[in-house]
Amino acid sequence: MTNTTNHVHPMHLHGHTFRLGGARLGPRKDTVLVQPGETFDFDVLCDNPGQWMLHCHNGYHLDVGMAIPFRYVR
């Protein structure tokens, strides 16, 4: 996930948690604050199949479409 804007984005994934940077240990999160120009690698345990949403938690960013579907089947 790369923030190519000049704004901070609290990116939130529904229905799952993830670890940042490929770490095997450490906290699992469902939201990460992505600073301008920052890139995060994250690992998601895909154990909850279906259709979910990854979006910016700033309502005005979500309102203009800063969201993508996250979906998979088992």
C-alpha positions in Angstrom: 0.0 0.0 0.0 1.5 3.3 -1.1 0.2 6.8 -0.3 0.8 8.9 -3.4 -1.1 11.9 -2.1 -0.1 14.8 0.2 -2.6 13.7 2.9 -2.4 11.2 5.8 -4.8 8.3 5.2 -6.0 5.9 8.0 -6.5 2.8 5.8 -8.9 0.3 7.2 -9.6 -3.3 6.2 -13.0 -4.8 7.1 -13.3 -8.4 8.4 -9.6 -9.0 8.8 -6.4 -8.0 10.6 -2.9 -7.7 9.2 0.7 -7.4 10.2 2.9 -4.8 8.8 6.1 -5.3 6.9 5.9 -9.1 6.6 6.6 -9.5 10.4 5.8 -13.0 11.7 5.3 -11.6 15.2 3.9 -8.4 16.6 0.5 -6.7 16.8 -2.2 -7.4 14.3 -4.1 -4.3 13.1 -7.2 -3.5 11.0 -6.2 0.1 10.4 -2.8 1.7 9.6 -2.0 5.4 9.4 -0.2 5.9 6.0 1.8 9.2 5.8 2.3 11.0 2.5 4.8 9.2 0.3 4.9 6.2 2.7 4.7 2.5 1.6 3.6 -0.4 3.7 3.8 -4.1 3.0 1.2 -6.0 5.0 0.3 -9.7 5.4 -3.4 -10.6 5.6 -4.5 -14.0 6.9 -7.3 -14.8 4.4 -9.4 -16.9 6.7 -12.7 -15.1 6.3 -13.8 -15.5 2.6 -16.2 -13.1 1.1 -16.4 -9.5 -0.1 -14.9 -6.9 2.1 -13.7 -3.3 1.8 -10.4 -1.6 2.1 -10.9 2.1 2.5 -9.6 5.4 4.0 -11.3 6.0 7.4 -11.6 9.7 6.7 -15.2 10.0 5.8 -14.7 12.8 3.2 -12.1 10.6 1.4 -14.4 7.6 1.5 -17.2 9.8 0.1 -15.2 10.6 -3.0 -14.4 6.9 -3.6 -11.2 6.1 -1.8 -12.1 2.5 -1.4 -11.5 -0.8 -3.1 -13.2 -4.3 -2.8 -11.2 -7.0 -1.1 -12.6 -10.3 -2.0 -11.7 -14.0 -2.3 -13.1 -17.5 -2.0 -11.9 -20.4 0.0 
